[in-house]
Amino acid sequence: MTHQEAAPKPRRRARGGGRSSGRPIMYSDKMVAVSVTLPEEAIADLIKLGGRNLSAGIRVLWEAWREQQAKQGAA
């Protein structure tokens, strides 16, 4: 096999991965990256709430709030 006949090398993904960087997709809705300003204590609590993941902690808090709102609306 000559150099020109060699099989092409498979393309490698760029560092950082593609969609969701190998993490499982948690939501079917489109996610939007935002920047917020919070006290350090709130950030630490949200990280704990989310199992060492700030975004997950915010989602857990949001879901609990929505559940509470739904119960209040049903009462």
C-alpha positions, 0 to 999 in steps of 0.5 A: 500500500502506498502513502496515497492508498493508506486509509484515512485516519478517523477524525478526532473530536476537539478537546472538551467534547461535543454536546454535553461533554459525555455527561448524561442529558438531564433535561429534554428542554433547551438549557441556557447558560447564564451568569448570576451574582450570589453570596458565597454562602448561597453558592456553597449551599447550592453546590451541596444541594446539587451533589457538588454541582452548582447548576444541579443545586439550582435546578433542585431548588427551582423544582422544589419551588415549583412543586410548592407553588403547585401545591399552593395553587391546588389548595 
